[in-house]
Amino acid sequence: MTLPISRNPATDPVVNAAAPLVAKHALNATDAVILRSVLDLVATLRTTGDALVLVTSDQRLLRAAQAEGVLTFDPTTQTEGDLDALLTT
């Protein structure tokens, strides 16, 4: 039995903007949407002099965010002191 397959284009702007991040950083779609959202938020926060720290233990997302210039914190390998240092910079 063959099931029909249909393709529906993504209509959400964040999803569409995240698509290139899948190939660029070898991310799954969910992580690409998270990273795209983070990048958009970082850009907005920078206009007000604020920053964002992405907290994740997902190594692929962590590396991709770092490659994009996002401040990151990995709770499985970093200490509370490391987080404090990030938050005071």
C-alpha positions, -999 to +999 in steps of 0.1 A: +000+000+000+013+034-010+003+064+011+000+097-006+026+122+004+020+159+002+044+188+007+031+220+023+054+250+022+063+265+055+046+298+060+061+309+094+088+335+088+110+321+116+108+286+101+117+298+067+146+319+081+158+289+100+161+266+070+196+277+060+209+270+095+201+233+091+227+229+065+251+255+078+255+239+112+241+204+107+212+211+130+179+194+132+149+215+123+138+222+159+173+234+169+175+255+138+143+273+147+156+277+183+188+292+170+171+315+145+148+328+173+178+333+195+197+352+168+167+374+162+164+381+199+201+388+203+199+413+175+170+431+192+187+431+226+219+445+212+201+476+201+193+484+237+227+474+250+214+441+265+226+406+259+213+370+260+229+338+273+217+306+256+216+278+282+217+244+266+234+210+271+228+201+234+263+201+220+254+207+184+231+237+192+258+250+216+285+249+189+262+264+163+252+293+186+289+299+195+297+300+158+270+326+153+285+347+182+259+339+208+269+338+245+263+303+257+263+283+289+264+245+292+251+234+326+266+200+323+302+212+319+303+248+333+300+260+368+277+286+385+308+308+386+311+306+348+275+317+345+280+345+369+310+357+348+288+356+316+260+376+333+284+403+345+301+410+312 
